[in-house]
Amino acid sequence: MERPEPATLTFHVTEDDTALAVGSGSLPVLGTPRLLAWLEAATCACLAPVIPEGSTSVGTRVQVEHLAASPVGASVEVSASSAYVDGRLHRLMVGARDASSGKVLAAGEITRVVVDAERFMSRL
């Protein structure tokens, strides 16, 4: 499988994205679970062009540091780039930055494995 190109997505923090709303804290700032979902979306966008038809990728490991808070109204740019490929296994470096200031909000690595979607679902 070929090495994918990097992907970058931009999200805007709303009340629904806060730690208070997602149950991960009591403050009205970007919640870590939402940030993680956005980072995973970037990994999916990165891998999508190289995944064979009928296949998908599933997350198997996450190691992310949430380094700085983001208020409601902030624009957050999340990115994923391929760090390592071994057959179906992909390790991707991920990061998040404040879109206006460039401040680093998060950094880490997410591992995904490419699977046949139908076969995967039939095992549940």
A tleap script that builds the chain and sets N, CA, C and O, in Angstrom:
source leaprc.protein.ff14SB
mol = sequence {
  NMET GLU ARG PRO GLU PRO ALA THR LEU THR
  PHE HIE VAL THR GLU ASP ASP THR ALA LEU
  ALA VAL GLY SER GLY SER LEU PRO VAL LEU
  GLY THR PRO ARG LEU LEU ALA TRP LEU GLU
  ALA ALA THR CYS ALA CYS LEU ALA PRO VAL
  ILE PRO GLU GLY SER THR SER VAL GLY THR
  ARG VAL GLN VAL GLU HIE LEU ALA ALA SER
  PRO VAL GLY ALA SER VAL GLU VAL SER ALA
  SER SER ALA TYR VAL ASP GLY ARG LEU HIE
  ARG LEU MET VAL GLY ALA ARG ASP ALA SER
  SER GLY LYS VAL LEU ALA ALA GLY GLU ILE
  THR ARG VAL VAL VAL ASP ALA GLU ARG PHE
  MET SER ARG CLEU
}
set mol.1.N position { 0.854 -1.182 0.000 }
set mol.1.CA position { 0.000 0.000 0.000 }
set mol.1.C position { 0.895 1.238 0.000 }
set mol.1.O position { 1.887 1.300 0.726 }
set mol.2.N position { 0.541 2.199 -0.804 }
set mol.2.CA position { 1.359 3.402 -0.918 }
set mol.2.C position { 1.235 4.287 0.315 }
set mol.2.O position { 0.267 4.199 1.069 }
set mol.3.N position { 2.229 5.134 0.501 }
set mol.3.CA position { 2.233 6.065 1.634 }
set mol.3.C position { 1.310 7.241 1.290 }
set mol.3.O position { 1.455 7.859 0.235 }
set mol.4.N position { 0.357 7.547 2.187 }
set mol.4.CA position { -0.612 8.622 1.906 }
set mol.4.C position { -0.015 10.024 2.063 }
set mol.4.O position { 0.985 10.224 2.752 }
set mol.5.N position { -0.658 10.972 1.407 }
set mol.5.CA position { -0.303 12.382 1.549 }
set mol.5.C position { -0.886 12.921 2.864 }
set mol.5.O position { -1.899 12.406 3.336 }
set mol.6.N position { -0.271 13.938 3.460 }
set mol.6.CA position { -0.827 14.536 4.691 }
set mol.6.C position { -2.218 15.121 4.448 }
set mol.6.O position { -2.567 15.483 3.325 }
set mol.7.N position { -2.994 15.206 5.510 }
set mol.7.CA position { -4.334 15.799 5.439 }
set mol.7.C position { -4.491 16.826 6.552 }
set mol.7.O position { -3.979 16.647 7.657 }
set mol.8.N position { -5.200 17.896 6.245 }
set mol.8.CA position { -5.490 18.944 7.234 }
set mol.8.C position { -6.960 19.313 7.145 }
set mol.8.O position { -7.497 19.522 6.056 }
set mol.9.N position { -7.603 19.392 8.297 }
set mol.9.CA position { -9.010 19.781 8.401 }
set mol.9.C position { -9.118 20.932 9.391 }
set mol.9.O position { -8.289 21.066 10.291 }
set mol.10.N position { -10.134 21.756 9.222 }
set mol.10.CA position { -10.369 22.863 10.158 }
set mol.10.C position { -11.751 22.734 10.769 }
set mol.10.O position { -12.734 22.488 10.070 }
set mol.11.N position { -11.814 22.904 12.079 }
set mol.11.CA position { -13.071 22.841 12.827 }
set mol.11.C position { -13.208 24.106 13.660 }
set mol.11.O position { -12.219 24.753 14.002 }
set mol.12.N position { -14.449 24.446 13.978 }
set mol.12.CA position { -14.734 25.616 14.816 }
set mol.12.C position { -15.350 25.132 16.119 }
set mol.12.O position { -16.322 24.376 16.114 }
set mol.13.N position { -14.782 25.570 17.231 }
set mol.13.CA position { -15.248 25.141 18.549 }
set mol.13.C position { -16.601 25.779 18.841 }
set mol.13.O position { -16.744 27.002 18.822 }
set mol.14.N position { -17.597 24.926 19.115 }
set mol.14.CA position { -18.930 25.391 19.493 }
set mol.14.C position { -19.221 24.946 20.926 }
set mol.14.O position { -18.430 24.230 21.540 }
set mol.15.N position { -20.351 25.374 21.438 }
set mol.15.CA position { -20.774 24.949 22.785 }
set mol.15.C position { -20.856 23.426 22.877 }
set mol.15.O position { -20.564 22.851 23.926 }
set mol.16.N position { -21.253 22.770 21.782 }
set mol.16.CA position { -21.387 21.308 21.768 }
set mol.16.C position { -20.043 20.581 21.836 }
set mol.16.O position { -20.006 19.376 22.088 }
set mol.17.N position { -18.948 21.293 21.617 }
set mol.17.CA position { -17.611 20.694 21.608 }
set mol.17.C position { -16.882 20.837 22.939 }
set mol.17.O position { -15.771 20.328 23.088 }
set mol.18.N position { -17.477 21.512 23.892 }
set mol.18.CA position { -16.778 21.812 25.142 }
set mol.18.C position { -16.695 20.601 26.065 }
set mol.18.O position { -17.476 19.656 25.958 }
set mol.19.N position { -15.732 20.660 26.968 }
set mol.19.CA position { -15.578 19.612 27.982 }
set mol.19.C position { -16.871 19.472 28.776 }
set mol.19.O position { -17.281 18.362 29.118 }
set mol.20.N position { -17.499 20.584 29.062 }
set mol.20.CA position { -18.769 20.573 29.793 }
set mol.20.C position { -19.835 19.793 29.017 }
set mol.20.O position { -20.570 19.001 29.606 }
set mol.21.N position { -19.923 20.009 27.714 }
set mol.21.CA position { -20.946 19.353 26.885 }
set mol.21.C position { -20.671 17.868 26.663 }
set mol.21.O position { -21.607 17.070 26.626 }
set mol.22.N position { -19.407 17.487 26.514 }
set mol.22.CA position { -19.098 16.085 26.209 }
set mol.22.C position { -18.827 15.243 27.455 }
set mol.22.O position { -18.547 14.049 27.356 }
set mol.23.N position { -18.913 15.876 28.635 }
set mol.23.CA position { -18.783 15.131 29.885 }
set mol.23.C position { -17.361 14.828 30.308 }
set mol.23.O position { -17.133 13.895 31.077 }
set mol.24.N position { -16.401 15.595 29.823 }
set mol.24.CA position { -15.004 15.333 30.188 }
set mol.24.C position { -14.426 16.406 31.107 }
set mol.24.O position { -13.216 16.463 31.328 }
set mol.25.N position { -15.294 17.246 31.632 }
set mol.25.CA position { -14.844 18.310 32.534 }
set mol.25.C position { -15.955 19.298 32.762 }
set mol.25.O position { -17.084 19.104 32.311 }
set mol.26.N position { -15.628 20.356 33.465 }
set mol.26.CA position { -16.658 21.325 33.842 }
set mol.26.C position { -16.460 22.699 33.206 }
set mol.26.O position { -17.198 23.633 33.518 }
set mol.27.N position { -15.485 22.833 32.328 }
set mol.27.CA position { -15.196 24.145 31.739 }
set mol.27.C position { -15.697 24.249 30.301 }
set mol.27.O position { -15.756 23.253 29.581 }
set mol.28.N position { -16.055 25.459 29.893 }
set mol.28.CA position { -16.537 25.672 28.524 }
set mol.28.C position { -15.387 25.898 27.527 }
set mol.28.O position { -15.319 26.931 26.861 }
set mol.29.N position { -14.482 24.901 27.444 }
set mol.29.CA position { -13.365 24.913 26.493 }
set mol.29.C position { -13.409 23.610 25.699 }
set mol.29.O position { -14.095 22.668 26.097 }
set mol.30.N position { -12.693 23.546 24.594 }
set mol.30.CA position { -12.680 22.355 23.761 }
set mol.30.C position { -12.359 21.120 24.596 }
set mol.30.O position { -11.322 21.055 25.255 }
set mol.31.N position { -13.260 20.145 24.561 }
set mol.31.CA position { -13.063 18.908 25.304 }
set mol.31.C position { -12.107 17.972 24.585 }
set mol.31.O position { -12.111 17.885 23.357 }
set mol.32.N position { -11.297 17.280 25.354 }
set mol.32.CA position { -10.330 16.348 24.777 }
set mol.32.C position { -10.995 15.269 23.926 }
set mol.32.O position { -10.461 14.941 22.866 }
set mol.33.N position { -12.149 14.692 24.338 }
set mol.33.CA position { -12.776 13.693 23.455 }
set mol.33.C position { -13.146 14.252 22.081 }
set mol.33.O position { -13.020 13.548 21.079 }
set mol.34.N position { -13.600 15.501 22.019 }
set mol.34.CA position { -13.941 16.102 20.723 }
set mol.34.C position { -12.675 16.339 19.906 }
set mol.34.O position { -12.650 16.073 18.705 }
set mol.35.N position { -11.624 16.840 20.556 }
set mol.35.CA position { -10.353 17.049 19.868 }
set mol.35.C position { -9.838 15.731 19.310 }
set mol.35.O position { -9.357 15.684 18.178 }
set mol.36.N position { -9.932 14.673 20.083 }
set mol.36.CA position { -9.496 13.363 19.617 }
set mol.36.C position { -10.306 12.918 18.402 }
set mol.36.O position { -9.743 12.372 17.454 }
set mol.37.N position { -11.616 13.145 18.419 }
set mol.37.CA position { -12.454 12.796 17.271 }
set mol.37.C position { -12.007 13.573 16.030 }
set mol.37.O position { -11.963 13.020 14.931 }
set mol.38.N position { -11.680 14.844 16.205 }
set mol.38.CA position { -11.215 15.647 15.069 }
set mol.38.C position { -9.878 15.132 14.539 }
set mol.38.O position { -9.664 15.096 13.327 }
set mol.39.N position { -8.978 14.733 15.441 }
set mol.39.CA position { -7.692 14.189 15.021 }
set mol.39.C position { -7.887 12.875 14.274 }
set mol.39.O position { -7.211 12.621 13.277 }
set mol.40.N position { -8.809 12.038 14.749 }
set mol.40.CA position { -9.097 10.791 14.054 }
set mol.40.C position { -9.702 11.062 12.674 }
set mol.40.O position { -9.415 10.344 11.715 }
set mol.41.N position { -10.534 12.096 12.577 }
set mol.41.CA position { -11.090 12.467 11.272 }
set mol.41.C position { -9.965 12.832 10.302 }
set mol.41.O position { -10.039 12.510 9.116 }
set mol.42.N position { -8.938 13.495 10.796 }
set mol.42.CA position { -7.790 13.845 9.946 }
set mol.42.C position { -7.047 12.590 9.501 }
set mol.42.O position { -6.587 12.524 8.361 }
set mol.43.N position { -6.919 11.586 10.384 }
set mol.43.CA position { -6.245 10.342 9.981 }
set mol.43.C position { -7.056 9.624 8.908 }
set mol.43.O position { -6.494 9.070 7.964 }
set mol.44.N position { -8.384 9.635 9.058 }
set mol.44.CA position { -9.248 9.009 8.043 }
set mol.44.C position { -9.119 9.728 6.707 }
set mol.44.O position { -9.054 9.086 5.659 }
set mol.45.N position { -9.082 11.058 6.738 }
set mol.45.CA position { -8.931 11.843 5.507 }
set mol.45.C position { -7.578 11.570 4.854 }
set mol.45.O position { -7.470 11.540 3.628 }
set mol.46.N position { -6.561 11.374 5.666 }
set mol.46.CA position { -5.226 11.082 5.144 }
set mol.46.C position { -5.200 9.724 4.443 }
set mol.46.O position { -4.617 9.588 3.367 }
set mol.47.N position { -5.827 8.730 5.051 }
set mol.47.CA position { -5.779 7.368 4.510 }
set mol.47.C position { -6.776 7.102 3.382 }
set mol.47.O position { -6.538 6.226 2.551 }
set mol.48.N position { -7.875 7.833 3.337 }
set mol.48.CA position { -8.954 7.561 2.382 }
set mol.48.C position { -8.475 7.372 0.937 }
set mol.48.O position { -8.936 6.443 0.275 }
set mol.49.N position { -7.581 8.203 0.428 }
set mol.49.CA position { -7.180 8.043 -0.977 }
set mol.49.C position { -6.398 6.761 -1.286 }
set mol.49.O position { -6.296 6.377 -2.451 }
set mol.50.N position { -5.845 6.092 -0.269 }
set mol.50.CA position { -5.012 4.915 -0.533 }
set mol.50.C position { -5.661 3.605 -0.086 }
set mol.50.O position { -5.079 2.535 -0.263 }
set mol.51.N position { -6.856 3.681 0.490 }
set mol.51.CA position { -7.530 2.474 0.957 }
set mol.51.C position { -8.308 1.840 -0.202 }
set mol.51.O position { -9.045 2.525 -0.911 }
set mol.52.N position { -8.136 0.528 -0.386 }
set mol.52.CA position { -8.845 -0.156 -1.479 }
set mol.52.C position { -10.367 -0.113 -1.290 }
set mol.52.O position { -10.861 -0.025 -0.166 }
set mol.53.N position { -11.090 -0.174 -2.395 }
set mol.53.CA position { -12.552 -0.201 -2.342 }
set mol.53.C position { -13.009 -1.408 -1.526 }
set mol.53.O position { -12.453 -2.498 -1.664 }
set mol.54.N position { -14.013 -1.220 -0.684 }
set mol.54.CA position { -14.517 -2.274 0.180 }
set mol.54.C position { -13.789 -2.372 1.508 }
set mol.54.O position { -14.170 -3.153 2.379 }
set mol.55.N position { -12.740 -1.575 1.657 }
set mol.55.CA position { -11.971 -1.563 2.902 }
set mol.55.C position { -12.197 -0.255 3.637 }
set mol.55.O position { -12.719 0.710 3.079 }
set mol.56.N position { -11.799 -0.241 4.882 }
set mol.56.CA position { -11.837 0.953 5.708 }
set mol.56.C position { -10.681 0.835 6.692 }
set mol.56.O position { -9.964 -0.165 6.690 }
set mol.57.N position { -10.498 1.839 7.523 }
set mol.57.CA position { -9.473 1.727 8.560 }
set mol.57.C position { -10.139 1.858 9.919 }
set mol.57.O position { -11.136 2.561 10.079 }
set mol.58.N position { -9.565 1.167 10.890 }
set mol.58.CA position { -10.063 1.227 12.264 }
set mol.58.C position { -8.925 1.678 13.169 }
set mol.58.O position { -7.769 1.300 12.978 }
set mol.59.N position { -9.275 2.486 14.148 }
set mol.59.CA position { -8.284 2.949 15.104 }
set mol.59.C position { -7.944 1.848 16.087 }
set mol.59.O position { -8.828 1.144 16.576 }
set mol.60.N position { -6.643 1.700 16.379 }
set mol.60.CA position { -6.218 0.668 17.326 }
set mol.60.C position { -5.383 1.215 18.477 }
set mol.60.O position { -5.247 0.555 19.507 }
set mol.61.N position { -4.824 2.404 18.316 }
set mol.61.CA position { -3.988 2.973 19.375 }
set mol.61.C position { -3.970 4.485 19.236 }
set mol.61.O position { -3.876 5.028 18.135 }
set mol.62.N position { -4.063 5.155 20.387 }
set mol.62.CA position { -4.024 6.612 20.411 }
set mol.62.C position { -3.067 7.060 21.508 }
set mol.62.O position { -3.140 6.597 22.646 }
set mol.63.N position { -2.172 7.966 21.146 }
set mol.63.CA position { -1.272 8.578 22.124 }
set mol.63.C position { -1.214 10.063 21.781 }
set mol.63.O position { -0.493 10.470 20.870 }
set mol.64.N position { -1.978 10.867 22.517 }
set mol.64.CA position { -2.102 12.290 22.217 }
set mol.64.C position { -1.965 13.108 23.492 }
set mol.64.O position { -2.523 12.756 24.532 }
set mol.65.N position { -1.225 14.192 23.402 }
set mol.65.CA position { -1.143 15.160 24.493 }
set mol.65.C position { -1.965 16.380 24.108 }
set mol.65.O position { -1.724 16.994 23.069 }
set mol.66.N position { -2.941 16.732 24.950 }
set mol.66.CA position { -3.748 17.941 24.763 }
set mol.66.C position { -3.020 19.022 25.555 }
set mol.66.O position { -3.062 19.034 26.785 }
set mol.67.N position { -2.351 19.929 24.843 }
set mol.67.CA position { -1.383 20.839 25.453 }
set mol.67.C position { -1.926 22.209 25.843 }
set mol.67.O position { -1.364 22.863 26.722 }
set mol.68.N position { -3.006 22.655 25.209 }
set mol.68.CA position { -3.521 23.997 25.483 }
set mol.68.C position { -5.022 24.042 25.245 }
set mol.68.O position { -5.557 23.298 24.423 }
set mol.69.N position { -5.687 24.918 25.969 }
set mol.69.CA position { -7.143 25.064 25.874 }
set mol.69.C position { -7.535 25.923 24.674 }
set mol.69.O position { -6.771 26.766 24.204 }
set mol.70.N position { -8.773 25.672 24.192 }
set mol.70.CA position { -9.336 26.454 23.087 }
set mol.70.C position { -10.737 26.895 23.483 }
set mol.70.O position { -11.558 26.062 23.865 }
set mol.71.N position { -11.027 28.198 23.398 }
set mol.71.CA position { -12.352 28.690 23.785 }
set mol.71.C position { -13.391 28.474 22.690 }
set mol.71.O position { -13.047 28.226 21.534 }
set mol.72.N position { -14.639 28.569 23.059 }
set mol.72.CA position { -15.729 28.556 22.075 }
set mol.72.C position { -15.465 29.686 21.085 }
set mol.72.O position { -15.110 30.798 21.476 }
set mol.73.N position { -15.641 29.392 19.813 }
set mol.73.CA position { -15.397 30.377 18.758 }
set mol.73.C position { -14.051 30.214 18.074 }
set mol.73.O position { -13.845 30.751 16.986 }
set mol.74.N position { -13.127 29.481 18.695 }
set mol.74.CA position { -11.794 29.292 18.106 }
set mol.74.C position { -11.880 28.384 16.878 }
set mol.74.O position { -12.739 27.506 16.797 }
set mol.75.N position { -10.979 28.613 15.931 }
set mol.75.CA position { -10.812 27.720 14.788 }
set mol.75.C position { -9.597 26.847 15.066 }
set mol.75.O position { -8.520 27.338 15.403 }
set mol.76.N position { -9.797 25.538 14.915 }
set mol.76.CA position { -8.735 24.578 15.207 }
set mol.76.C position { -8.405 23.813 13.933 }
set mol.76.O position { -9.284 23.241 13.288 }
set mol.77.N position { -7.128 23.813 13.585 }
set mol.77.CA position { -6.637 23.108 12.413 }
set mol.77.C position { -5.990 21.810 12.891 }
set mol.77.O position { -5.034 21.835 13.665 }
set mol.78.N position { -6.518 20.676 12.425 }
set mol.78.CA position { -5.956 19.381 12.801 }
set mol.78.C position { -5.304 18.752 11.575 }
set mol.78.O position { -5.781 18.918 10.452 }
set mol.79.N position { -4.218 18.034 11.798 }
set mol.79.CA position { -3.497 17.443 10.673 }
set mol.79.C position { -3.035 16.037 11.010 }
set mol.79.O position { -2.859 15.683 12.176 }
set mol.80.N position { -2.843 15.247 9.970 }
set mol.80.CA position { -2.323 13.893 10.101 }
set mol.80.C position { -1.374 13.627 8.951 }
set mol.80.O position { -1.657 13.980 7.806 }
set mol.81.N position { -0.249 13.006 9.257 }
set mol.81.CA position { 0.691 12.622 8.216 }
set mol.81.C position { 1.259 11.243 8.537 }
set mol.81.O position { 1.423 10.872 9.699 }
set mol.82.N position { 1.547 10.512 7.500 }
set mol.82.CA position { 2.039 9.149 7.640 }
set mol.82.C position { 3.435 9.147 8.248 }
set mol.82.O position { 4.331 9.848 7.776 }
set mol.83.N position { 3.612 8.345 9.308 }
set mol.83.CA position { 4.918 8.217 9.937 }
set mol.83.C position { 5.524 6.843 9.682 }
set mol.83.O position { 6.744 6.687 9.655 }
set mol.84.N position { 4.648 5.834 9.492 }
set mol.84.CA position { 5.126 4.456 9.349 }
set mol.84.C position { 4.030 3.621 8.711 }
set mol.84.O position { 2.864 3.718 9.094 }
set mol.85.N position { 4.405 2.800 7.739 }
set mol.85.CA position { 3.453 1.888 7.094 }
set mol.85.C position { 4.074 0.502 7.073 }
set mol.85.O position { 5.221 0.332 6.661 }
set mol.86.N position { 3.309 -0.485 7.520 }
set mol.86.CA position { 3.736 -1.879 7.461 }
set mol.86.C position { 2.531 -2.709 7.041 }
set mol.86.O position { 1.746 -3.145 7.882 }
set mol.87.N position { 2.389 -2.925 5.747 }
set mol.87.CA position { 1.233 -3.648 5.242 }
set mol.87.C position { -0.046 -2.868 5.511 }
set mol.87.O position { -0.227 -1.759 5.008 }
set mol.88.N position { -0.936 -3.463 6.315 }
set mol.88.CA position { -2.219 -2.830 6.626 }
set mol.88.C position { -2.120 -1.832 7.782 }
set mol.88.O position { -3.048 -1.054 8.000 }
set mol.89.N position { -1.014 -1.843 8.521 }
set mol.89.CA position { -0.848 -0.974 9.693 }
set mol.89.C position { -0.282 0.387 9.288 }
set mol.89.O position { 0.697 0.479 8.546 }
set mol.90.N position { -0.924 1.436 9.794 }
set mol.90.CA position { -0.477 2.809 9.527 }
set mol.90.C position { -0.339 3.553 10.845 }
set mol.90.O position { -1.282 3.613 11.633 }
set mol.91.N position { 0.834 4.119 11.081 }
set mol.91.CA position { 1.017 5.024 12.223 }
set mol.91.C position { 1.075 6.431 11.650 }
set mol.91.O position { 1.830 6.719 10.721 }
set mol.92.N position { 0.251 7.300 12.235 }
set mol.92.CA position { 0.158 8.671 11.740 }
set mol.92.C position { 0.490 9.660 12.846 }
set mol.92.O position { 0.008 9.536 13.973 }
set mol.93.N position { 1.310 10.633 12.515 }
set mol.93.CA position { 1.582 11.726 13.441 }
set mol.93.C position { 0.416 12.702 13.305 }
set mol.93.O position { 0.013 13.051 12.195 }
set mol.94.N position { -0.118 13.135 14.440 }
set mol.94.CA position { -1.247 14.061 14.428 }
set mol.94.C position { -0.900 15.300 15.236 }
set mol.94.O position { -0.065 15.267 16.139 }
set mol.95.N position { -1.565 16.394 14.886 }
set mol.95.CA position { -1.357 17.636 15.610 }
set mol.95.C position { -2.553 18.544 15.456 }
set mol.95.O position { -3.358 18.402 14.536 }
set mol.96.N position { -2.652 19.482 16.380 }
set mol.96.CA position { -3.710 20.496 16.313 }
set mol.96.C position { -3.086 21.846 16.645 }
set mol.96.O position { -2.241 21.962 17.533 }
set mol.97.N position { -3.525 22.858 15.907 }
set mol.97.CA position { -3.049 24.234 16.116 }
set mol.97.C position { -4.234 25.180 16.117 }
set mol.97.O position { -5.251 24.917 15.475 }
set mol.98.N position { -4.100 26.267 16.830 }
set mol.98.CA position { -5.072 27.345 16.740 }
set mol.98.C position { -4.870 27.972 15.363 }
set mol.98.O position { -3.762 28.392 15.029 }
set mol.99.N position { -5.923 28.035 14.570 }
set mol.99.CA position { -5.810 28.498 13.187 }
set mol.99.C position { -5.379 29.955 13.080 }
set mol.99.O position { -4.745 30.332 12.094 }
set mol.100.N position { -5.708 30.786 14.072 }
set mol.100.CA position { -5.340 32.202 13.957 }
set mol.100.C position { -3.960 32.510 14.530 }
set mol.100.O position { -3.226 33.315 13.955 }
set mol.101.N position { -3.592 31.891 15.645 }
set mol.101.CA position { -2.309 32.211 16.279 }
set mol.101.C position { -1.202 31.222 15.939 }
set mol.101.O position { -0.020 31.540 16.075 }
set mol.102.N position { -1.581 30.016 15.496 }
set mol.102.CA position { -0.585 28.991 15.217 }
set mol.102.C position { -0.135 28.235 16.456 }
set mol.102.O position { 0.704 27.338 16.363 }
set mol.103.N position { -0.678 28.582 17.605 }
set mol.103.CA position { -0.300 27.931 18.862 }
set mol.103.C position { -0.604 26.433 18.795 }
set mol.103.O position { -1.684 26.031 18.364 }
set mol.104.N position { 0.354 25.616 19.225 }
set mol.104.CA position { 0.167 24.164 19.224 }
set mol.104.C position { -0.784 23.781 20.353 }
set mol.104.O position { -0.560 24.123 21.514 }
set mol.105.N position { -1.850 23.065 19.992 }
set mol.105.CA position { -2.864 22.655 20.959 }
set mol.105.C position { -2.736 21.189 21.352 }
set mol.105.O position { -3.081 20.806 22.470 }
set mol.106.N position { -2.237 20.370 20.427 }
set mol.106.CA position { -2.111 18.941 20.695 }
set mol.106.C position { -1.094 18.332 19.742 }
set mol.106.O position { -0.844 18.849 18.653 }
set mol.107.N position { -0.511 17.209 20.184 }
set mol.107.CA position { 0.432 16.473 19.353 }
set mol.107.C position { 0.417 15.015 19.778 }
set mol.107.O position { 0.190 14.697 20.946 }
set mol.108.N position { 0.662 14.130 18.812 }
set mol.108.CA position { 0.714 12.722 19.162 }
set mol.108.C position { 0.736 11.813 17.962 }
set mol.108.O position { 1.117 12.204 16.859 }
set mol.109.N position { 0.311 10.567 18.210 }
set mol.109.CA position { 0.326 9.538 17.185 }
set mol.109.C position { -0.931 8.689 17.302 }
set mol.109.O position { -1.364 8.345 18.402 }
set mol.110.N position { -1.506 8.358 16.160 }
set mol.110.CA position { -2.672 7.469 16.109 }
set mol.110.C position { -2.337 6.336 15.150 }
set mol.110.O position { -1.824 6.565 14.055 }
set mol.111.N position { -2.634 5.107 15.577 }
set mol.111.CA position { -2.404 3.930 14.738 }
set mol.111.C position { -3.745 3.439 14.214 }
set mol.111.O position { -4.712 3.322 14.966 }
set mol.112.N position { -3.794 3.157 12.930 }
set mol.112.CA position { -4.986 2.612 12.281 }
set mol.112.C position { -4.588 1.388 11.468 }
set mol.112.O position { -3.464 1.300 10.974 }
set mol.113.N position { -5.516 0.445 11.333 }
set mol.113.CA position { -5.294 -0.758 10.552 }
set mol.113.C position { -6.366 -0.833 9.479 }
set mol.113.O position { -7.548 -0.640 9.764 }
set mol.114.N position { -5.962 -1.112 8.249 }
set mol.114.CA position { -6.894 -1.247 7.132 }
set mol.114.C position { -7.516 -2.643 7.195 }
set mol.114.O position { -6.815 -3.649 7.306 }
set mol.115.N position { -8.849 -2.679 7.123 }
set mol.115.CA position { -9.591 -3.943 7.189 }
set mol.115.C position { -10.626 -3.991 6.072 }
set mol.115.O position { -11.053 -2.959 5.554 }
set mol.116.N position { -11.021 -5.206 5.713 }
set mol.116.CA position { -12.144 -5.400 4.808 }
set mol.116.C position { -13.408 -5.092 5.618 }
set mol.116.O position { -13.672 -5.758 6.619 }
set mol.117.N position { -14.183 -4.106 5.203 }
set mol.117.CA position { -15.326 -3.625 5.996 }
set mol.117.C position { -16.362 -4.720 6.243 }
set mol.117.O position { -16.828 -4.886 7.371 }
set mol.118.N position { -16.723 -5.461 5.206 }
set mol.118.CA position { -17.763 -6.494 5.350 }
set mol.118.C position { -17.286 -7.615 6.285 }
set mol.118.O position { -18.026 -8.069 7.158 }
set mol.119.N position { -16.060 -8.040 6.086 }
set mol.119.CA position { -15.514 -9.116 6.941 }
set mol.119.C position { -15.430 -8.657 8.389 }
set mol.119.O position { -15.759 -9.415 9.303 }
set mol.120.N position { -14.994 -7.429 8.602 }
set mol.120.CA position { -14.885 -6.879 9.956 }
set mol.120.C position { -16.246 -6.876 10.648 }
set mol.120.O position { -16.367 -7.312 11.793 }
set mol.121.N position { -17.261 -6.387 9.954 }
set mol.121.CA position { -18.605 -6.311 10.541 }
set mol.121.C position { -19.209 -7.696 10.778 }
set mol.121.O position { -19.991 -7.876 11.712 }
set mol.122.N position { -18.855 -8.668 9.947 }
set mol.122.CA position { -19.417 -10.015 10.103 }
set mol.122.C position { -18.900 -10.715 11.352 }
set mol.122.O position { -19.486 -11.702 11.797 }
set mol.123.N position { -17.814 -10.217 11.915 }
set mol.123.CA position { -17.214 -10.822 13.108 }
set mol.123.C position { -17.823 -10.303 14.415 }
set mol.123.O position { -17.515 -10.822 15.488 }
set mol.124.N position { -18.662 -9.309 14.332 }
set mol.124.CA position { -19.224 -8.726 15.556 }
set mol.124.C position { -20.351 -9.561 16.121 }
set mol.124.O position { -20.928 -9.206 17.149 }
savepdb mol mol.pdb
quit
